[in-house]
Amino acid sequence: MSGPLVYVSTSRLRPDKVEAYRRLYAQLVRVVDTNEPRVAAFLAFANEDQTEVTNVHVYPDAETLDRHMQVLGEQMGLLPDDLTSVMEFLEPVRVVVLGRPAGPAAAMDQGLMTSGVPFDTKGTFLGGFTRVPA
């Protein structure tokens, strides 16, 4: 069993896509809430003028993150190697990854890094816990 994984990603919202992004994120929330009871947090915050959004996603372990990637592929058509539908709304600014993702998440991260998105990674889990609903 791996340690927890946390993604904190900040993106610029494309000016003419704010409402469309709100609808997409609401759909993502419904899919994750319905199909992924082990996801510990799935949150989005916008700045006051809604030009930037920060997403905070917390997974108790790598297996939950792998399942998350699978669900988004099956339910939303969002695959690690094709984020076209999300990128029509967002321009990535930076990503902070806490923990050591593997599998599809690591592949997605590598693609974003290769495209020039700044990544800050803290891979060594020192301790603590996440709470996951039963």
C-alpha positions in Angstrom: 0.0 0.0 0.0 1.4 3.4 -0.9 1.1 6.7 0.9 -1.4 9.4 0.1 -1.2 11.5 -3.0 -2.3 15.2 -3.3 -2.5 17.2 -6.5 -2.8 21.0 -6.3 -3.0 22.4 -9.8 -3.5 26.0 -10.8 -4.7 27.0 -14.3 -5.9 30.2 -16.0 -9.5 30.0 -17.1 -10.0 31.0 -20.7 -12.2 34.2 -20.5 -15.0 32.9 -22.7 -15.1 29.5 -21.1 -15.8 30.2 -17.4 -19.4 29.0 -17.4 -18.6 26.0 -19.6 -15.8 25.0 -17.2 -18.2 25.3 -14.2 -20.6 22.9 -16.0 -17.7 20.5 -16.8 -16.4 20.6 -13.3 -19.9 20.0 -11.9 -20.2 16.9 -14.1 -16.7 15.7 -12.9 -17.8 16.2 -9.3 -20.9 14.1 -9.9 -18.9 11.3 -11.6 -16.3 11.2 -8.8 -18.8 11.4 -6.0 -20.9 8.7 -7.5 -18.2 6.3 -8.5 -15.2 6.9 -6.2 -16.0 6.8 -2.5 -12.4 6.5 -1.6 -11.4 9.9 -3.1 -10.7 12.0 0.0 -11.1 15.5 -1.5 -12.1 16.8 -5.0 -12.2 20.6 -4.8 -12.0 23.6 -7.0 -11.4 27.3 -6.0 -11.4 30.4 -8.3 -10.0 33.8 -7.7 -12.4 36.8 -7.4 -12.4 37.7 -11.1 -12.6 34.0 -12.1 -9.5 34.2 -14.3 -7.7 31.4 -12.4 -8.8 28.2 -10.7 -6.9 25.9 -8.3 -7.9 22.3 -8.0 -7.1 20.2 -4.9 -7.5 16.5 -5.2 -6.5 14.1 -2.4 -6.2 10.3 -2.7 -5.5 8.0 0.2 -3.2 5.8 -1.9 -2.0 5.1 -5.4 -4.7 2.5 -6.0 -7.4 5.1 -5.5 -5.7 7.5 -7.9 -5.4 4.7 -10.5 -9.1 4.0 -10.1 -9.8 7.7 -10.5 -7.9 7.8 -13.8 -9.9 4.7 -14.9 -13.2 6.2 -14.0 -12.5 9.5 -15.7 -11.5 7.6 -18.9 -14.6 5.5 -18.8 -17.2 8.0 -17.7 -15.8 11.3 -19.1 -13.5 10.3 -22.0 -10.6 12.0 -20.2 -7.5 10.0 -20.8 -4.0 10.7 -19.5 -2.7 11.1 -23.0 -5.6 13.2 -24.2 -6.7 16.2 -22.1 -7.9 18.1 -25.1 -11.4 18.6 -23.7 -10.1 20.0 -20.4 -7.5 22.2 -22.1 -10.1 24.0 -24.1 -11.2 25.6 -20.8 -7.8 25.9 -19.0 -4.2 26.9 -19.5 -2.1 25.1 -16.9 0.1 27.5 -14.7 1.7 25.1 -12.2 1.1 21.7 -10.5 2.2 20.6 -7.1 2.3 16.8 -6.5 2.7 15.4 -3.0 3.5 11.7 -3.1 4.6 9.4 -5.8 2.0 8.7 -8.5 2.5 5.8 -10.8 0.7 4.3 -13.8 -1.6 6.6 -15.8 -1.3 9.5 -13.5 2.5 9.5 -13.8 2.1 9.3 -17.6 -0.3 12.3 -17.6 2.1 14.3 -15.4 5.0 13.5 -17.7 3.1 14.8 -20.7 2.3 18.0 -18.9 5.9 18.4 -17.7 7.1 17.8 -21.3 4.7 20.5 -22.5 6.4 23.0 -20.1 4.0 23.1 -17.2 6.0 23.8 -14.0 5.8 20.9 -11.5 6.9 20.9 -7.9 7.0 17.4 -6.5 7.5 16.3 -2.9 7.6 12.6 -3.1 8.6 11.4 0.3 5.7 10.9 2.7 6.8 11.5 6.2 3.5 10.7 8.0 -0.1 11.6 8.8 -3.4 10.3 7.6 -6.4 10.9 5.3 -9.9 10.2 6.3 -12.1 8.4 3.8 -15.8 7.8 4.3 -16.9 4.2 4.9 
